Structure formats: structure tokens, C-alpha cells
């Protein structure tokens, strides 16, 4: 039965199946993940081994690649009420770790790129998340390994560049309250990306903020890292420019506010917007903005000030939102009629209830990027048992077009396609020079901001 763990003998035969089919898959440019091998089976072999490959071996693979057997076996004890099943897991894991296939899987992996975000559990079929004691779910997530999808469609037919999307098993609501735990998960994922030969790995969501703009991770991992923030700033500004052109609005008439101005993205936006001929620029953040304000005023082309959220938000014509806050930030009666909000926060800082009550508000996604026609992203499950068909919707990051991707992922692709070696602009504070540089590279590669949209729904302007 599909829900019954394979016998040790059948598990061994499934590993043999990996070793037998891998050379053929590699010759056709296919990464031989357990899911890919299962897809290549047919008839009786498919019926007998596909479930073992996609449920058991795919789930064990991250632990095997990282050689974290102890963690996986502790996780196994949480999952299995039957002691024999837990003991069998040890023997199966030892068998996988000792296989020639595991050694060749990492050794023969072509150079690619990686991207990590969260959470991972929404990508897993619900039946695979059941544990005997539901009260152990937090511990279950703490022990669980990331789920991974293979992203193809980048590069030429002769030399496809593999991408790896890695989703951490964390509760988004607990990210900021468990920073050390989150960092441990991030470091684990970075090591996994190294095993998959990712030349550069991007950080999604709040992972850059929780790793000191990526600098902490760079210090603790040999994997090259980019926050993706430079291209995110470029994409927000491109979206803003398109809105102004579409609405025939002159920048000089705009009172603009930046919410989250102390952050990496927010400070980058603040520097870029300070060079625009605006009516005014107001910076909002709970943190002290005095140093940033002094720096920006030296070269500013507009009047810049720090603002009080309650007092000054109501007079803003445009708000660029890039915070690490979770949930809605705005009251329905605190926003100017027809205000334009470009939101790059994840989770979003503008609630559906607010938009329903205030249909005059123009809310737009700041992080949606449209890939060039030459790229057709294809997502395939790679690691993690019983993974669903890929969709950004699983993590509440919906896009209006299937070829749209997050801007932080787009930066990794752009840098990879440009054969760019890592530089300091990939981490730390965003500068106007880094924004201009990555924006030009993106345009040259055919990337542009996505259609006007919010929460996966196209917006007419």
C-alpha cells in the first residue's frame, strides 16, 4: 500500500533503480532526483518503486547529502508510532548514505544557482504532515529538513543552468521571535545548496533581514549569497515609473513616503528617491532615521524629512512599503483618496479587508518580475516526501502570470546569466550604484517588472 513504508529489500531495489536510470537521465540533461527517476519508470516498476522514491528516498535525501543522520532519526521517532518502522528508517538511511548514487548525485551536479525562502510545509501533501501526537508539530518542524524544487528553463538548450528553490520548515509567525533557530535553518539550507553546486544563492522574504542583510550567512557558509535587494529596489522604482507614466503624473507633484526606510530595501529606495524631483519625501520607521536622513540630505534634490505614522501617512500620494512587519499596517481612514501603495513586504502589509473597504486605493506588488520570453520556468519536485505541484500560491506569494517570479529570485538569475562573480553589492546596504548596475543587467537580459498586480490579481490603472 502507498501509505505503508517499503520493506528494506524494496527500498534497496529502489536505490538500485536510481543508480540504473541516472546515466540515461543525465545524458538527456535531466537532473536525476528521486522524482525524476520515478517519472521515468513505467509498468510494474513504476507501480512498485515510484512511491518509495517520491515518499521515502526524496524525504531522506537532504539528510543524506548533509550527513545529518541523527537529526533525521530523531524526526523519524516523532513520525512513527511503530518502533519497528523507526528502526527500519535507520537501516534505510544507512543504505542510502552508503550508495554510489548519493556520491555521484552531488559530485556530477552541473553548476547552478539557488534560492531559499519559507515556509516549506505548505508544499507537502497534508497526509504526509500527520504525526501521532499533534502537540509535537513545532518540534517536528524544528527537526524537519527543507523541501526543494528543481527550476529549469534557464540557459540555452545545449547548456541548461539548474536552479534550486529551497523552502525552510519554519512558521512565518515565529521567524522574528526565534532568530537563532531561523539562522540555523538558513545555514542548513545554504550547506544543502553547496551540495547541489549552486554558485550563488538568493535569500527570500525576511531571511536577509534575519541574517544581517546576508552578512551573517556569508561569514558562516562558503556558499556565495545575495539578498536580492538591489534588484528589488530597481523593480519597485520601475513599477513606480510605469504608474506615473500611465497616470500622466509628474514626480514634482508627489508627496512620497517610504515605510520601512531603515531597512536594506527601504534605505536603498530612500537614496534613489532622494535624487528625484519630488514635492517631498518622508521617511517612516520605528528605528532612528537620523543618520540616514543626514546622509541623504547631502545630495538630495527634494525636501526630505522623517514622519510620524499617524500624522503624516494621510497626506502621502505615494507610499513605498518594505517592512519586516507581519500583517496590515494601515487603517482604512488613514490613507489619502486614490493613494498609490507599492508593497514589497512578505507577508503583505495591506490587507484584503482594507482594499475591499477602500476600492479607490491603488495597491501594487513591488516584487513581481516578468522573465524574458527566452525563459520558461519549469518547476519540478526534487527533495521532500509527497510534494505538491509547485505554485507560489502555496506560500501566499501569488503572481498574475505563470512566468512571473519574485524580484529577489530574479536577481540570482540575472547575476547567474551574466556570469557575474560575487561582489559586495550582493550583501549589506543597498546603494544607488548597485541598483543602477543590476537594473542595466536585468534589462539587457530581458527582465522587466510584472504587469500591475496585487496578491495575484491584475490591477487596471
C-alpha positions as CSV (number, residue, x, y, z in Angstrom):
1,X,0.0,0.0,0.0
2,X,1.2,3.5,-0.7
3,X,0.9,4.6,2.9
4,X,3.0,1.6,4.1
5,X,6.7,2.0,4.3
6,X,8.7,-0.1,1.9
7,X,10.5,-3.2,3.2
8,X,14.2,-2.8,3.5
9,X,14.7,-5.1,0.4
10,X,12.3,-3.0,-1.7
11,X,14.0,0.2,-0.5
12,X,17.3,-1.3,-1.6
13,X,15.9,-2.1,-5.0
14,X,14.6,1.5,-5.3
15,X,18.1,2.8,-4.7
16,X,19.4,0.4,-7.4
17,X,16.8,1.9,-9.7
18,X,18.3,5.3,-9.1
19,X,21.7,4.0,-10.0
20,X,20.4,2.3,-13.1
21,X,18.5,5.2,-14.6
22,X,20.7,8.1,-13.6
23,X,23.2,7.9,-16.5
24,X,20.3,8.0,-19.1
25,X,18.6,10.9,-17.4
26,X,21.9,12.9,-17.2
27,X,22.6,12.2,-20.9
28,X,19.3,13.9,-21.7
29,X,20.1,16.9,-19.5
30,X,17.7,15.8,-16.7
31,X,18.7,16.1,-13.0
32,X,18.3,12.6,-11.6
33,X,16.3,13.4,-8.5
34,X,14.1,10.7,-7.0
35,X,11.0,12.3,-8.5
36,X,12.7,12.4,-12.0
37,X,13.6,8.8,-11.7
38,X,10.1,7.9,-10.6
39,X,8.8,9.7,-13.6
40,X,11.0,7.7,-15.9
41,X,9.6,4.4,-14.7
42,X,6.7,2.6,-16.3
43,X,4.6,-0.5,-15.8
44,X,5.3,-2.8,-12.9
45,X,8.5,-0.9,-11.9
46,X,6.5,2.3,-11.6
47,X,3.8,0.6,-9.5
48,X,6.4,-1.0,-7.2
49,X,9.0,1.7,-6.8
50,X,7.6,5.2,-7.6
51,X,6.1,5.7,-4.1
52,X,9.3,4.6,-2.4
53,X,11.3,7.1,-4.5
54,X,9.0,10.1,-4.1
55,X,8.0,9.5,-0.5
56,X,10.8,7.9,1.4
57,X,14.0,8.5,-0.6
58,X,13.1,12.0,-1.6
59,X,12.4,12.8,2.1
60,X,15.7,11.3,3.3
61,X,17.8,12.9,0.6
62,X,18.6,16.3,2.3
63,X,19.6,14.5,5.5
64,X,21.8,12.1,3.5
65,X,23.5,14.8,1.5
66,X,24.2,16.8,4.7
67,X,25.1,13.6,6.6
68,X,22.7,14.7,9.4
69,X,21.6,11.2,10.3
70,X,21.0,11.9,14.0
71,X,18.5,14.7,13.3
72,X,16.7,12.6,10.7
73,X,16.3,9.7,13.0
74,X,15.0,11.9,15.8
75,X,12.5,13.2,13.3
76,X,11.6,9.6,12.4
77,X,10.9,8.7,16.0
78,X,8.3,11.6,16.1
79,X,6.7,10.4,12.9
80,X,6.4,6.7,13.7
81,X,4.3,5.3,16.5
82,X,5.6,1.8,15.4
83,X,9.1,1.3,16.8
84,X,10.0,-1.2,14.0
85,X,9.3,1.4,11.4
86,X,11.6,3.8,13.2
87,X,14.4,1.1,13.3
88,X,13.9,0.4,9.6
89,X,14.4,4.1,8.9
90,X,17.9,3.8,10.4
91,X,18.8,0.9,8.1
92,X,17.4,2.6,5.1
93,X,19.2,5.9,5.7
94,X,22.5,4.0,6.2
95,X,21.9,2.2,2.9
96,X,21.2,5.5,1.0
97,X,24.2,7.3,2.6
98,X,26.4,4.4,1.6
99,X,25.2,4.2,-2.0
100,X,27.3,5.1,-5.1
101,X,24.3,7.0,-6.4
102,X,24.4,9.5,-3.5
103,X,28.1,10.2,-4.0
104,X,27.6,10.7,-7.8
105,X,24.5,12.8,-7.3
106,X,26.4,15.7,-5.7
107,X,29.7,15.1,-7.5
108,X,28.3,15.2,-11.0
109,X,25.9,18.1,-10.5
110,X,26.3,20.9,-13.1
111,X,26.9,24.4,-11.8
112,X,23.7,26.2,-11.0
113,X,22.1,28.7,-8.6
114,X,19.9,28.5,-5.5
115,X,17.2,30.4,-3.8
116,X,15.8,30.0,-0.3
117,X,12.5,31.1,1.3
118,X,9.8,29.8,3.6
119,X,7.7,28.0,4.7
120,X,8.2,24.5,3.4
121,X,5.3,22.6,4.9
122,X,2.5,24.1,2.6
123,X,4.2,22.3,-0.3
124,X,3.8,18.9,1.3
125,X,0.6,16.9,0.9
126,X,-1.4,17.1,4.2
127,X,-1.3,13.4,4.8
128,X,2.5,13.4,4.9
129,X,2.4,16.0,7.7
130,X,0.4,13.8,10.1
131,X,2.2,12.7,13.3
132,X,1.0,10.6,16.1
133,X,1.0,13.4,18.6
134,X,-0.2,16.8,17.1
135,X,1.3,18.5,20.0
136,X,4.8,17.7,18.7
137,X,4.2,19.7,15.4
138,X,6.5,22.5,16.4
139,X,9.3,20.1,17.3
140,X,8.5,18.2,14.0
141,X,9.1,21.4,12.0
142,X,12.2,22.2,14.0
143,X,13.7,18.9,13.1
144,X,12.4,18.8,9.5
145,X,14.7,19.4,6.5
146,X,13.9,21.9,3.8
147,X,11.9,20.9,0.7
148,X,13.5,21.5,-2.6
149,X,12.2,22.1,-6.2
150,X,14.3,22.0,-9.3
151,X,13.8,25.0,-11.6
152,X,14.8,24.6,-15.2
153,X,14.3,26.7,-18.3
154,X,17.4,29.0,-17.8
155,X,20.2,29.0,-20.3
156,X,20.5,27.5,-23.8
157,X,19.3,24.1,-25.0
158,X,23.0,23.0,-25.0
159,X,23.8,24.2,-21.5
160,X,20.8,24.4,-19.2
161,X,21.6,26.0,-15.8
162,X,19.8,24.2,-12.9
163,X,18.1,26.2,-10.3
164,X,17.2,25.0,-6.8
165,X,14.3,26.5,-4.8
166,X,14.7,25.6,-1.1
167,X,11.9,26.3,1.4
168,X,12.7,26.2,5.1
169,X,10.4,24.4,7.6
170,X,9.6,27.4,9.8
171,X,6.5,29.1,11.0
172,X,6.4,32.6,9.4
173,X,4.8,34.0,12.6
174,X,7.8,32.8,14.7
175,X,10.6,34.0,12.5
176,X,11.4,37.2,14.3
177,X,11.0,35.6,17.8
178,X,13.3,32.7,17.1
179,X,16.1,34.3,15.2
180,X,18.8,31.7,16.3
181,X,16.6,28.8,15.2
182,X,15.9,30.5,11.9
183,X,19.6,31.2,11.3
184,X,20.3,27.5,12.0
185,X,17.7,26.6,9.3
186,X,19.2,29.1,6.9
187,X,22.7,27.8,7.4
188,X,21.4,24.2,6.9
189,X,19.8,25.2,3.6
190,X,23.0,27.0,2.4
191,X,25.0,23.9,3.0
192,X,22.4,21.9,1.0
193,X,22.7,24.4,-1.8
194,X,26.5,23.9,-1.7
195,X,26.0,20.2,-2.1
196,X,23.8,20.9,-5.2
197,X,26.7,23.0,-6.7
198,X,24.8,26.3,-6.5
199,X,27.2,29.0,-7.4
200,X,25.1,31.8,-6.0
201,X,22.1,31.6,-3.6
202,X,19.5,34.2,-3.0
203,X,17.5,35.0,0.2
204,X,13.7,35.5,0.1
205,X,11.2,37.0,2.5
206,X,12.7,38.1,5.8
207,X,15.8,35.8,5.6
208,X,18.1,38.7,4.6
209,X,16.9,40.8,7.4
210,X,17.3,37.9,9.9
211,X,20.9,37.3,8.7
212,X,22.1,40.9,9.0
213,X,21.5,41.6,5.3
214,X,23.1,38.3,4.4
215,X,26.4,39.1,6.0
216,X,26.0,36.6,8.9
217,X,25.3,33.8,6.4
218,X,28.3,34.8,4.3
219,X,30.5,34.6,7.3
220,X,29.3,31.2,8.3
221,X,28.9,29.4,5.0
222,X,31.2,29.0,1.9
223,X,28.1,29.5,-0.3
224,X,28.0,32.8,-2.2
225,X,24.9,34.7,-1.2
226,X,22.8,37.7,-2.5
227,X,19.9,39.3,-0.7
228,X,18.3,40.2,-4.0
229,X,17.6,43.7,-2.5
230,X,19.4,45.7,-5.2
231,X,17.2,44.3,-8.0
232,X,14.1,44.6,-5.7
233,X,14.7,48.3,-5.3
234,X,15.2,48.6,-9.1
235,X,11.9,46.7,-9.7
236,X,9.9,48.9,-7.3
237,X,11.3,52.0,-9.0
238,X,10.5,50.7,-12.4
239,X,6.9,49.9,-11.3
240,X,6.6,53.4,-9.8
241,X,7.8,55.0,-13.0
242,X,5.3,53.0,-15.1
243,X,2.5,54.1,-12.8
244,X,3.5,57.7,-13.2
245,X,3.7,57.4,-16.9
246,X,0.4,55.6,-17.1
247,X,-1.4,58.2,-15.0
248,X,0.4,61.2,-16.6
249,X,1.6,62.2,-13.1
250,X,4.6,64.5,-12.7
251,X,7.0,63.4,-9.9
252,X,7.2,67.1,-8.8
253,X,3.6,66.9,-7.7
254,X,4.0,63.9,-5.5
255,X,4.3,63.7,-1.7
256,X,6.1,60.4,-1.3
257,X,6.5,58.2,1.8
258,X,8.8,55.2,2.3
259,X,7.6,52.9,5.1
260,X,10.4,50.8,6.5
261,X,13.1,53.3,5.5
262,X,15.7,52.0,7.9
263,X,15.8,48.5,6.3
264,X,18.1,47.4,3.4
265,X,15.4,47.8,0.7
266,X,13.9,50.9,2.4
267,X,17.2,52.8,2.7
268,X,18.0,51.9,-0.9
269,X,14.6,53.3,-2.0
270,X,15.2,56.4,0.1
271,X,18.6,57.1,-1.5
272,X,17.2,56.6,-5.0
273,X,14.0,58.7,-4.4
274,X,16.0,61.5,-2.7
275,X,17.6,62.1,-6.1
276,X,14.1,62.6,-7.7
277,X,12.4,66.0,-8.2
278,X,9.5,65.3,-5.8
279,X,7.2,67.6,-3.9
280,X,8.5,66.0,-0.7
281,X,10.0,62.7,0.6
282,X,9.0,61.4,4.0
283,X,10.7,58.5,5.7
284,X,8.9,56.2,8.2
285,X,10.4,53.6,10.5
286,X,10.3,52.7,14.2
287,X,14.1,52.8,14.2
288,X,16.2,56.0,14.4
289,X,16.4,57.5,10.9
290,X,18.6,60.5,11.8
291,X,21.9,59.1,10.4
292,X,20.2,58.1,7.1
293,X,18.5,61.5,6.9
294,X,21.7,63.4,7.3
295,X,23.4,61.3,4.6
296,X,20.6,61.7,2.1
297,X,20.3,65.4,2.6
298,X,23.8,66.0,1.3
299,X,22.8,65.1,-2.3
300,X,19.0,65.4,-2.2
301,X,17.0,67.1,-4.9
302,X,13.9,67.2,-2.8
303,X,12.8,68.1,0.7
304,X,13.3,65.1,3.0
305,X,12.1,64.6,6.5
306,X,11.2,61.8,8.9
307,X,7.5,61.3,9.5
308,X,5.1,60.4,12.3
309,X,3.0,57.5,11.1
310,X,-0.4,58.7,12.5
311,X,0.1,62.3,11.5
312,X,1.9,62.2,8.1
313,X,0.7,59.0,6.4
314,X,-2.7,60.6,5.5
315,X,-1.0,63.3,3.3
316,X,1.0,60.9,1.2
317,X,0.2,60.5,-2.5
318,X,2.5,57.5,-3.0
319,X,3.7,55.0,-0.4
320,X,6.5,52.5,-1.0
321,X,6.3,49.8,1.6
322,X,9.2,47.5,2.5
323,X,9.0,46.3,6.1
324,X,9.7,43.3,8.2
325,X,6.3,43.7,10.0
326,X,3.8,40.9,9.7
327,X,0.2,41.9,8.8
328,X,-1.8,45.0,7.9
329,X,-0.2,48.4,8.8
330,X,-2.8,50.8,7.7
331,X,-6.3,51.9,8.9
332,X,-8.9,52.4,6.3
333,X,-9.3,56.1,7.3
334,X,-5.6,56.9,7.5
335,X,-4.9,56.9,3.7
336,X,-5.4,59.7,1.2
337,X,-8.1,59.1,-1.5
338,X,-6.5,57.5,-4.5
339,X,-3.2,56.8,-2.8
340,X,-0.7,54.5,-4.6
341,X,0.8,51.9,-2.4
342,X,3.6,49.7,-3.8
343,X,4.1,46.9,-1.3
344,X,7.2,44.6,-1.3
345,X,6.6,43.2,2.2
346,X,6.1,39.5,2.6
347,X,3.7,38.8,4.2
348,X,1.8,41.7,2.8
349,X,1.3,44.9,4.8
350,X,-2.0,45.8,3.0
351,X,-4.9,43.6,4.0
352,X,-7.7,42.4,1.6
353,X,-10.2,43.8,4.0
354,X,-8.7,47.3,3.6
355,X,-8.7,47.1,-0.2
356,X,-12.4,45.9,-0.1
357,X,-13.3,48.8,2.1
358,X,-11.2,51.3,0.1
359,X,-11.6,50.5,-3.6
360,X,-10.0,53.9,-4.5
361,X,-6.6,52.7,-3.2
362,X,-4.2,51.6,-5.9
363,X,-2.2,48.7,-4.3
364,X,0.5,47.2,-6.4
365,X,3.0,44.4,-5.9
366,X,6.6,45.7,-5.7
367,X,8.4,42.3,-6.2
368,X,6.8,40.8,-9.3
369,X,9.2,40.3,-12.2
370,X,8.4,39.1,-15.7
371,X,11.1,36.9,-17.1
372,X,12.2,37.3,-20.7
373,X,10.5,35.2,-23.4
374,X,13.6,33.0,-23.8
375,X,13.0,31.7,-20.3
376,X,10.1,29.4,-19.5
377,X,10.4,28.5,-15.8
378,X,9.5,24.8,-15.1
379,X,9.3,23.7,-11.5
380,X,9.7,20.0,-10.6
381,X,9.7,18.4,-7.1
382,X,13.2,17.3,-6.1
383,X,13.5,16.7,-2.3
384,X,10.9,16.2,0.3
385,X,8.3,13.5,0.6
386,X,5.0,13.8,-1.3
387,X,5.5,17.3,-2.7
388,X,2.6,19.1,-4.4
389,X,2.8,20.6,-7.9
390,X,4.7,23.8,-7.5
391,X,2.9,27.1,-7.1
392,X,3.9,30.4,-5.4
393,X,0.4,30.5,-4.1
394,X,1.3,27.8,-1.6
395,X,3.2,30.4,0.4
396,X,0.8,33.3,-0.2
397,X,3.1,34.8,-2.8
398,X,0.7,34.7,-5.8
399,X,1.5,36.2,-9.2
400,X,-0.8,37.2,-12.0
401,X,1.3,35.4,-14.7
402,X,2.9,31.9,-14.6
403,X,6.1,33.5,-15.9
404,X,6.3,36.0,-13.0
405,X,8.9,35.4,-10.3
406,X,9.9,37.3,-7.1
407,X,12.4,40.0,-7.6
408,X,14.9,38.5,-5.2
409,X,14.9,35.3,-7.3
410,X,15.3,37.4,-10.4
411,X,18.5,38.9,-9.1
412,X,20.0,35.5,-8.7
413,X,19.1,34.6,-12.2
414,X,20.4,37.8,-13.7
415,X,23.7,37.5,-11.9
416,X,24.0,33.9,-13.0
417,X,23.1,34.6,-16.6
418,X,25.7,37.4,-16.6
419,X,28.4,35.0,-15.4
420,X,29.0,37.6,-12.7
421,X,31.3,36.7,-9.9
422,X,30.1,37.6,-6.4
423,X,30.8,41.1,-5.2
424,X,30.0,43.1,-2.1
425,X,26.9,44.7,-3.7
426,X,25.1,41.4,-3.2
427,X,25.0,41.9,0.6
428,X,24.6,44.7,3.1
429,X,23.1,48.1,2.5
430,X,21.7,48.8,-1.0
431,X,23.4,51.6,-2.8
432,X,22.2,53.6,-5.8
433,X,25.2,52.4,-7.8
434,X,24.4,48.7,-7.2
435,X,20.7,49.4,-8.1
436,X,21.7,51.0,-11.5
437,X,24.2,48.2,-12.2
438,X,21.8,45.3,-11.6
439,X,18.9,47.2,-13.4
440,X,21.0,47.5,-16.6
441,X,22.0,43.9,-16.4
442,X,18.3,42.9,-15.9
443,X,17.2,45.0,-18.9
444,X,20.0,43.5,-21.0
445,X,18.9,40.0,-20.1
446,X,15.2,40.9,-20.9
447,X,13.8,41.0,-17.3
448,X,11.2,43.7,-16.5
449,X,8.6,44.4,-13.8
450,X,5.5,42.3,-14.0
451,X,2.1,43.6,-15.0
452,X,0.3,45.8,-12.5
453,X,-1.0,43.3,-9.9
454,X,-1.5,42.7,-6.2
455,X,-2.0,39.3,-4.5
456,X,-2.0,37.6,-7.9
457,X,-4.8,39.8,-9.3
458,X,-4.2,42.1,-12.2
459,X,-4.9,45.8,-11.5
460,X,-6.2,48.2,-14.1
461,X,-4.7,51.7,-13.8
